[in-house]
Amino acid sequence: MKLIELLPNFIAELQIACERLGRSDLIAQLATVELDNNSYNGATRVAQLGLRHGVDDGPVDQQAIHEPPPSNESLNLRHRYGVEAETDNNGLLRKLTVAHGTDIAEALGRYSTLRL
């Protein structure tokens, strides 16, 4: 299931944060990326969202962003929950770490089993 379908408001906020950073490549990915797995640590309140791209999602559209996206990047998205995005060696989103992730974990708990 697409992450934007599970957490529409959160993803819309992240897309705005990416826009402020000038990262149109991440904005487009947030619209299509799927939740692969998730975990939540109750002691630290940190949620981690593992992401995957659908079969139809190819490499990032280079013409849309005019240059190759950074690979193996860790990027602070400057969100009120403290979100860090990680990309793989092709510049594709692979993980979101949410420092204050209790609300996100509770919302996702309706759709998937949380590993504590």
Buried (B, 14 or more C-beta within 10 A) or exposed (E): EBBBEBBEEBBEBBBBBBEEBEBBBBBBBBEBBBBBBBBBBEEEBBBBBEBBBEEEBEEBEEEEBEEEBEEEBEBEBEBEBBBBBBBBEBBBBBBBBBBBBBBBBEBBEEEEEBEE
